[in-house]
Amino acid sequence: MTSGSRPEHTPDGRYVVVGGRRWRATDPGIPPEAAARLRSLLMAARRAVAAALREHDAEAERAARARVHTAKVALGERGEPWWEQSPAERRARWSRGLEALGG
């Protein structure tokens, strides 16, 4: 993968392949604006994890890691596979994530 290119996906579109490893792909059914907001919230949570680690703040780290997990579930990258959910379940999943993250 080069800078600006998209990662390789498995033929079924359910996984991306990075460095020879499969990672669950983001749910393609999330509207673009909601997906972008969730990715932004995910990146902010990851930055918060890094800051907490630098500060040796275990409580802040736990809270930030919980936000990372919430964002990943909302994006469909963790939890019940998005391809096994109905459209209503998928919509509820990412909507709950946005609400929980304040997005």
DSSP file with accessible surface (Angstrom, degrees, kcal/mol):
  #  RESIDUE AA STRUCTURE BP1 BP2  ACC     N-H-->O    O-->H-N    N-H-->O    O-->H-N    TCO  KAPPA ALPHA  PHI   PSI    X-CA   Y-CA   Z-CA
    1    1 A M              0   0  162      0, 0.0     2,-0.2     0, 0.0     3,-0.1   0.000 360.0 360.0 360.0 132.7    0.0    0.0    0.0
    2    2 A T    >   -     0   0  105      4,-0.1     3,-2.4     1,-0.1     2,-0.0  -0.657 360.0 -73.3-105.7 164.9    1.4    3.4   -0.9
    3    3 A S  T 3  S+     0   0  130      1,-0.3    -1,-0.1    -2,-0.2     3,-0.1  -0.321 121.7  14.0 -56.8 129.3    0.6    6.8    0.6
    4    4 A G  T 3  S+     0   0   86      1,-0.3    -1,-0.3    -3,-0.1     2,-0.2   0.353 102.3 114.8  87.2  -8.5   -2.9    7.8   -0.5
    5    5 A S    <   -     0   0   46     -3,-2.4    -1,-0.3     1,-0.1     0, 0.0  -0.573  69.1-110.8 -92.9 161.7   -3.9    4.4   -1.8
    6    6 A R        -     0   0  212     -2,-0.2    -4,-0.1    -3,-0.1     3,-0.1  -0.652  36.3-104.7 -89.0 147.6   -6.6    2.2   -0.4
    7    7 A P        -     0   0   43      0, 0.0     2,-0.1     0, 0.0    11,-0.1  -0.293  41.8 -94.9 -68.7 155.9   -5.8   -1.0    1.4
    8    8 A E  E     -A   17   0A 131      9,-0.7     9,-3.0     8,-0.0     2,-0.3  -0.455  41.7-153.6 -67.6 139.1   -6.3   -4.3   -0.2
    9    9 A H  E     -A   16   0A  83      7,-0.3     7,-0.2    -2,-0.1     5,-0.0  -0.845  19.9-107.8-111.7 153.9   -9.6   -5.9    0.6
   10   10 A T    >   -     0   0   22      5,-2.4     3,-2.2    -2,-0.3     5,-0.1  -0.375  43.6-100.6 -69.1 159.5  -10.6   -9.6    0.6
   11   11 A P  T 3  S+     0   0  145      0, 0.0    -1,-0.1     0, 0.0    -2,-0.0   0.822 124.6  52.5 -55.4 -31.2  -12.8  -10.6   -2.3
   12   12 A D  T 3  S-     0   0   87      1,-0.1    -2,-0.0     3,-0.0     0, 0.0   0.550 107.2-127.5 -82.8  -7.0  -15.9  -10.5    0.0
   13   13 A G  S <  S+     0   0   27     -3,-2.2    -1,-0.1     2,-0.2    12,-0.0   0.489  79.8 112.1  78.7   3.6  -15.1   -7.0    1.2
   14   14 A R  S    S+     0   0   92     10,-0.1    11,-2.7     1,-0.1     2,-0.3   0.693  74.6  35.6 -84.4 -19.4  -15.3   -7.9    4.8
   15   15 A Y  E     - B   0  24A  49      9,-0.3    -5,-2.4    -5,-0.1     2,-0.3  -0.961  64.1-143.1-134.4 151.6  -11.6   -7.5    5.6
   16   16 A V  E     -AB   9  23A  22      7,-3.1     7,-2.7    -2,-0.3     2,-0.6  -0.834  20.5-138.5-105.3 151.9   -8.6   -5.3    4.7
   17   17 A V  E     +AB   8  22A  32     -9,-3.0    -9,-0.7    -2,-0.3     2,-0.4  -0.961  26.2 171.1-115.7 118.3   -5.2   -6.8    4.3
   18   18 A V  E >  S- B   0  21A  68      3,-2.6     3,-2.1    -2,-0.6    -2,-0.0  -0.992  72.6 -12.7-129.2 121.9   -2.3   -4.8    5.8
   19   19 A G  T 3  S-     0   0   83     -2,-0.4    -1,-0.1     1,-0.3     3,-0.1   0.840 128.6 -55.5  59.1  32.1    1.1   -6.3    6.0
   20   20 A G  T 3  S+     0   0   73      1,-0.3     2,-0.4     0, 0.0    -1,-0.3   0.422 115.8 113.9  81.2  -1.3   -0.2   -9.7    5.3
   21   21 A R  E <   -B   18   0A 153     -3,-2.1    -3,-2.6     2,-0.0     2,-0.4  -0.835  62.9-131.0-105.3 144.2   -2.7   -9.5    8.2
   22   22 A R  E     -B   17   0A 150     -2,-0.4     2,-0.4    -5,-0.2    -5,-0.2  -0.762  24.8-178.2 -91.4 134.6   -6.5   -9.4    7.9
   23   23 A W  E     -B   16   0A 122     -7,-2.7    -7,-3.1    -2,-0.4     2,-0.1  -0.985  37.6 -99.0-129.6 141.5   -8.4   -6.8    9.8
   24   24 A R  E     -B   15   0A  58     -2,-0.4    -9,-0.3    53,-0.3     2,-0.1  -0.367  43.3-125.6 -62.1 132.3  -12.1   -6.4    9.8
   25   25 A A        -     0   0    4    -11,-2.7     2,-0.1     1,-0.1    -1,-0.1  -0.399  27.4 -94.9 -76.6 154.7  -13.2   -3.7    7.4
   26   26 A T        -     0   0   43      1,-0.1    50,-0.2    -2,-0.1    -1,-0.1  -0.407  52.6 -91.5 -63.2 143.9  -15.3   -0.7    8.3
   27   27 A D    >   -     0   0    2     48,-2.9     3,-1.4     1,-0.2    -1,-0.1  -0.410  32.2-153.0 -59.8 116.4  -19.0   -1.2    7.6
   28   28 A P  T 3  S+     0   0   98      0, 0.0    -1,-0.2     0, 0.0    -2,-0.1   0.652  88.1  70.7 -71.0  -9.3  -19.6    0.1    4.1
   29   29 A G  T 3  S+     0   0   48      2,-0.1    -2,-0.1     3,-0.0    -3,-0.0   0.520  70.6 105.4 -85.4  -4.4  -23.2    0.8    5.0
   30   30 A I  S <  S-     0   0   10     -3,-1.4     5,-0.1    45,-0.1    61,-0.0  -0.616  84.5-108.2 -74.8 129.7  -22.3    3.7    7.3
   31   31 A P     >  -     0   0   56      0, 0.0     4,-2.9     0, 0.0     3,-0.3  -0.264  29.9-114.1 -56.1 143.9  -23.2    7.0    5.6
   32   32 A P  H  > S+     0   0  109      0, 0.0     4,-2.5     0, 0.0     5,-0.2   0.855 113.9  49.6 -52.1 -42.5  -20.0    8.9    4.6
   33   33 A E  H  > S+     0   0  172      2,-0.2     4,-2.1     1,-0.2     5,-0.1   0.918 113.8  45.5 -65.4 -42.0  -20.5   11.8    7.0
   34   34 A A  H  > S+     0   0   12     -3,-0.3     4,-2.7     2,-0.2    -1,-0.2   0.914 113.2  50.3 -67.2 -41.4  -21.1    9.5   10.0
   35   35 A A  H  X S+     0   0    7     -4,-2.9     4,-2.6     1,-0.2    -2,-0.2   0.920 110.8  49.5 -63.4 -42.0  -18.2    7.3    9.0
   36   36 A A  H  X S+     0   0   48     -4,-2.5     4,-2.3    -5,-0.3    -1,-0.2   0.912 111.6  48.8 -63.4 -41.5  -15.9   10.3    8.8
   37   37 A R  H  X S+     0   0  105     -4,-2.1     4,-2.5     2,-0.2    -2,-0.2   0.925 111.5  49.4 -65.0 -42.7  -17.0   11.6   12.2
   38   38 A L  H  X S+     0   0    0     -4,-2.7     4,-2.5     2,-0.2    -2,-0.2   0.910 110.6  50.2 -63.5 -40.6  -16.5    8.2   13.8
   39   39 A R  H  X S+     0   0  116     -4,-2.6     4,-2.6     2,-0.2    -1,-0.2   0.912 110.3  50.7 -63.8 -39.7  -13.0    8.0   12.3
   40   40 A S  H  X S+     0   0   57     -4,-2.3     4,-2.3     2,-0.2    -2,-0.2   0.926 111.6  47.1 -62.7 -43.2  -12.2   11.4   13.6
   41   41 A L  H  X S+     0   0   26     -4,-2.5     4,-2.2     2,-0.2    -2,-0.2   0.881 110.7  53.2 -66.1 -36.7  -13.5   10.4   17.1
   42   42 A L  H  X S+     0   0    9     -4,-2.5     4,-2.4     2,-0.2    -2,-0.2   0.937 109.6  47.6 -62.5 -46.1  -11.4    7.2   16.9
   43   43 A M  H  X S+     0   0   76     -4,-2.6     4,-2.4     1,-0.2    -2,-0.2   0.903 110.7  51.6 -65.1 -38.6   -8.2    9.1   16.1
   44   44 A A  H  X S+     0   0   38     -4,-2.3     4,-2.1     1,-0.2    -1,-0.2   0.910 110.2  49.4 -63.5 -40.2   -8.9   11.6   18.9
   45   45 A A  H  X S+     0   0    2     -4,-2.2     4,-2.0     2,-0.2    -2,-0.2   0.903 109.7  51.2 -66.3 -38.9   -9.3    8.6   21.3
   46   46 A R  H  X S+     0   0  108     -4,-2.4     4,-2.2     2,-0.2    -1,-0.2   0.900 109.2  50.5 -65.4 -39.3   -6.1    7.1   20.1
   47   47 A R  H  X S+     0   0  155     -4,-2.4     4,-2.5     1,-0.2    -1,-0.2   0.890 108.5  53.3 -63.6 -36.6   -4.3   10.4   20.6
   48   48 A A  H  X S+     0   0   28     -4,-2.1     4,-2.5     2,-0.2    -2,-0.2   0.875 106.4  52.6 -66.4 -36.3   -5.8   10.4   24.2
   49   49 A V  H  X S+     0   0   14     -4,-2.0     4,-2.5     2,-0.2    -2,-0.2   0.952 110.4  47.9 -61.0 -48.6   -4.4    6.9   24.8
   50   50 A A  H  X S+     0   0   38     -4,-2.2     4,-2.4     1,-0.2    -2,-0.2   0.916 112.1  49.1 -60.2 -43.2   -0.9    8.1   23.7
   51   51 A A  H  X S+     0   0   36     -4,-2.5     4,-2.0     1,-0.2    -1,-0.2   0.915 110.7  50.3 -63.2 -42.5   -1.2   11.2   25.9
   52   52 A A  H  X>S+     0   0    5     -4,-2.5     5,-2.5     1,-0.2     4,-0.5   0.893 110.0  50.7 -63.9 -38.9   -2.3    9.1   28.9
   53   53 A L  H ><5S+     0   0   79     -4,-2.5     3,-0.9     1,-0.2    -1,-0.2   0.917 109.6  50.3 -64.7 -42.0    0.7    6.7   28.4
   54   54 A R  H 3<5S+     0   0  167     -4,-2.4    -1,-0.2     1,-0.2    -2,-0.2   0.864 115.3  43.7 -61.8 -35.6    3.1    9.6   28.3
   55   55 A E  H 3<5S-     0   0  143     -4,-2.0    -1,-0.2    -5,-0.2    -2,-0.2   0.449 106.7-127.0 -88.0  -3.9    1.6   11.0   31.5
   56   56 A H  T <<5 +     0   0  174     -3,-0.9     2,-0.8    -4,-0.5    -3,-0.2   0.890  55.7 153.7  56.4  42.4    1.5    7.6   33.2
   57   57 A D     >< -     0   0   76     -5,-2.5     4,-2.3     1,-0.2    -1,-0.2  -0.835  23.5-177.0-106.7  94.1   -2.2    8.2   33.9
   58   58 A A  H  > S+     0   0   52     -2,-0.8     4,-2.5     1,-0.2    -1,-0.2   0.867  81.4  52.0 -62.5 -38.8   -3.8    4.7   34.1
   59   59 A E  H  > S+     0   0  144      2,-0.2     4,-2.2     1,-0.2    -1,-0.2   0.935 111.7  45.8 -65.8 -44.9   -7.3    6.1   34.7
   60   60 A A  H  > S+     0   0   38      1,-0.2     4,-2.6     2,-0.2    -2,-0.2   0.885 111.7  53.7 -64.9 -36.7   -7.1    8.4   31.6
   61   61 A E  H  X S+     0   0   49     -4,-2.3     4,-3.0     2,-0.2     5,-0.2   0.935 108.3  48.6 -63.1 -46.1   -5.7    5.5   29.6
   62   62 A R  H  X S+     0   0  162     -4,-2.5     4,-2.0     1,-0.2    -2,-0.2   0.924 113.2  47.8 -59.4 -44.3   -8.6    3.2   30.5
   63   63 A A  H  X S+     0   0   51     -4,-2.2     4,-1.8     2,-0.2    -1,-0.2   0.916 113.5  47.1 -64.0 -42.1  -11.1    5.9   29.6
   64   64 A A  H  X S+     0   0    1     -4,-2.6     4,-2.3     1,-0.2    -2,-0.2   0.914 111.1  50.8 -67.7 -41.3   -9.4    6.6   26.3
   65   65 A R  H  X S+     0   0  119     -4,-3.0     4,-2.5     1,-0.2    -1,-0.2   0.871 107.5  54.3 -65.0 -33.8   -9.1    2.9   25.4
   66   66 A A  H  X S+     0   0   53     -4,-2.0     4,-2.5    -5,-0.2    -1,-0.2   0.898 108.2  49.6 -65.0 -38.3  -12.8    2.5   26.1
   67   67 A R  H  X S+     0   0  102     -4,-1.8     4,-2.5     2,-0.2    -2,-0.2   0.896 108.9  52.3 -67.3 -38.5  -13.5    5.3   23.7
   68   68 A V  H  X S+     0   0   16     -4,-2.3     4,-2.7     2,-0.2    -2,-0.2   0.953 111.1  47.5 -59.1 -48.0  -11.3    3.6   21.1
   69   69 A H  H  X S+     0   0   90     -4,-2.5     4,-2.8     1,-0.2     5,-0.2   0.928 110.5  51.5 -61.0 -44.3  -13.3    0.4   21.6
   70   70 A T  H  X S+     0   0   49     -4,-2.5     4,-2.5     1,-0.2    -1,-0.2   0.915 112.0  47.0 -59.4 -43.7  -16.6    2.2   21.3
   71   71 A A  H  X S+     0   0    0     -4,-2.5     4,-2.3     2,-0.2    -1,-0.2   0.916 111.7  50.2 -65.5 -41.9  -15.5    3.8   18.0
   72   72 A K  H  X>S+     0   0   29     -4,-2.7     5,-2.3     2,-0.2     6,-0.9   0.904 111.9  47.7 -64.9 -39.7  -14.3    0.5   16.6
   73   73 A V  H ><5S+     0   0   39     -4,-2.8     3,-1.4     4,-0.2    -1,-0.2   0.937 111.0  51.5 -64.0 -45.2  -17.6   -1.2   17.5
   74   74 A A  H 3<5S+     0   0    1     -4,-2.5    -2,-0.2     1,-0.3    -1,-0.2   0.883 108.9  50.9 -60.6 -37.0  -19.5    1.7   15.9
   75   75 A L  H 3<5S-     0   0    0     -4,-2.3   -48,-2.9    -5,-0.2    -1,-0.3   0.597 117.6-115.2 -75.7  -9.6  -17.5    1.4   12.7
   76   76 A G  T <<5S+     0   0    0     -3,-1.4     6,-0.5    -4,-0.5    -3,-0.2   0.557  85.9 117.3  87.5   8.6  -18.2   -2.3   12.6
   77   77 A E  S   <S+     0   0   38     -5,-2.3   -53,-0.3    -6,-0.2     2,-0.3   0.566  79.0  26.1 -86.8 -10.1  -14.6   -3.3   13.1
   78   78 A R  S    S+     0   0   96     -6,-0.9    -2,-0.2     2,-0.1     2,-0.1  -0.927 103.3  32.0-140.3 169.7  -15.2   -5.0   16.5
   79   79 A G  S    S+     0   0   45     -2,-0.3     3,-0.1     2,-0.0    -5,-0.0  -0.456 110.3   4.8  81.1-158.1  -18.2   -6.7   18.0
   80   80 A E  S    S-     0   0   96     -2,-0.1    -2,-0.1     1,-0.1     5,-0.1  -0.380  92.9 -99.6 -61.5 131.5  -20.8   -8.6   16.0
   81   81 A P    >   -     0   0   24      0, 0.0     3,-1.8     0, 0.0     4,-0.2  -0.300  24.9-134.4 -56.0 134.3  -19.8   -8.7   12.4
   82   82 A W  G >  S+     0   0   18     -6,-0.5     3,-1.4     1,-0.3     8,-0.1   0.816 103.2  62.3 -62.9 -28.6  -21.6   -6.1   10.4
   83   83 A W  G 3  S+     0   0   52      1,-0.3    -1,-0.3   -69,-0.1    -3,-0.0   0.635 101.1  53.8 -74.9  -9.0  -22.4   -8.5    7.6
   84   84 A E  G <  S+     0   0  121     -3,-1.8     2,-0.3     2,-0.1    -1,-0.3   0.383  96.9  85.8 -99.7   1.0  -24.4  -10.6   10.1
   85   85 A Q  S <  S-     0   0   24     -3,-1.4    -3,-0.0    -4,-0.2     0, 0.0  -0.760  79.9-117.1-103.0 150.8  -26.6   -7.6   11.2
   86   86 A S     >  -     0   0   48     -2,-0.3     4,-2.7     1,-0.1     5,-0.2  -0.348  36.6-103.3 -73.4 162.7  -29.7   -6.3    9.6
   87   87 A P  H  > S+     0   0   92      0, 0.0     4,-2.5     0, 0.0     5,-0.2   0.901 124.8  51.5 -55.4 -37.8  -29.7   -2.8    8.1
   88   88 A A  H  > S+     0   0   55      2,-0.2     4,-2.5     1,-0.2     5,-0.2   0.907 110.0  48.3 -66.9 -40.0  -31.6   -1.6   11.2
   89   89 A E  H  > S+     0   0   91      2,-0.2     4,-2.3     1,-0.2    -1,-0.2   0.905 112.0  49.7 -66.0 -39.2  -29.1   -3.2   13.6
   90   90 A R  H  X S+     0   0   51     -4,-2.7     4,-2.2     2,-0.2     5,-0.3   0.932 111.7  47.9 -65.2 -44.9  -26.2   -1.7   11.7
   91   91 A R  H  X S+     0   0  135     -4,-2.5     4,-2.3    -5,-0.2     5,-0.2   0.920 112.3  49.5 -61.6 -43.6  -27.8    1.8   11.8
   92   92 A A  H  X S+     0   0   38     -4,-2.5     4,-2.7    -5,-0.2     5,-0.2   0.896 108.3  55.4 -63.1 -38.6  -28.5    1.4   15.5
   93   93 A R  H  X S+     0   0    6     -4,-2.3     4,-1.9     1,-0.2    -2,-0.2   0.958 113.5  37.4 -62.0 -51.9  -24.8    0.3   16.1
   94   94 A W  H  X S+     0   0   37     -4,-2.2     4,-2.3     1,-0.2    -1,-0.2   0.875 115.8  54.1 -74.1 -29.1  -23.2    3.3   14.5
   95   95 A S  H  X S+     0   0   48     -4,-2.3     4,-2.4    -5,-0.3    -1,-0.2   0.932 109.1  48.7 -66.0 -43.4  -25.8    5.7   15.8
   96   96 A R  H  X S+     0   0  148     -4,-2.7     4,-3.0    -5,-0.2     5,-0.2   0.902 110.4  52.3 -60.8 -41.7  -25.2    4.5   19.4
   97   97 A G  H  X S+     0   0    5     -4,-1.9     4,-2.1    -5,-0.2     6,-0.2   0.933 109.4  47.7 -62.0 -46.4  -21.5    4.9   18.9
   98   98 A L  H  <>S+     0   0   25     -4,-2.3     5,-3.2     2,-0.2     4,-0.5   0.928 114.1  47.8 -60.5 -43.1  -21.9    8.5   17.7
   99   99 A E  H ><5S+     0   0  165     -4,-2.4     3,-1.2     1,-0.2    -2,-0.2   0.936 112.0  48.7 -63.3 -45.5  -24.1    9.3   20.7
  100  100 A A  H 3<5S+     0   0   76     -4,-3.0    -1,-0.2     1,-0.3    -2,-0.2   0.842 114.3  46.2 -65.5 -30.9  -21.8    7.6   23.2
  101  101 A L  T 3<5S-     0   0   28     -4,-2.1    -1,-0.3    -5,-0.2    -2,-0.2   0.412 114.3-114.4 -92.1  -0.6  -18.8    9.5   21.8
  102  102 A G  T < 5       0   0   63     -3,-1.2    -3,-0.2    -4,-0.5    -2,-0.1   0.750 360.0 360.0  76.4  23.9  -20.5   12.8   21.7
  103  103 A G      <       0   0   46     -5,-3.2    -4,-0.2    -6,-0.2    -5,-0.1   0.457 360.0 360.0 -98.9 360.0  -20.4   13.0   18.0
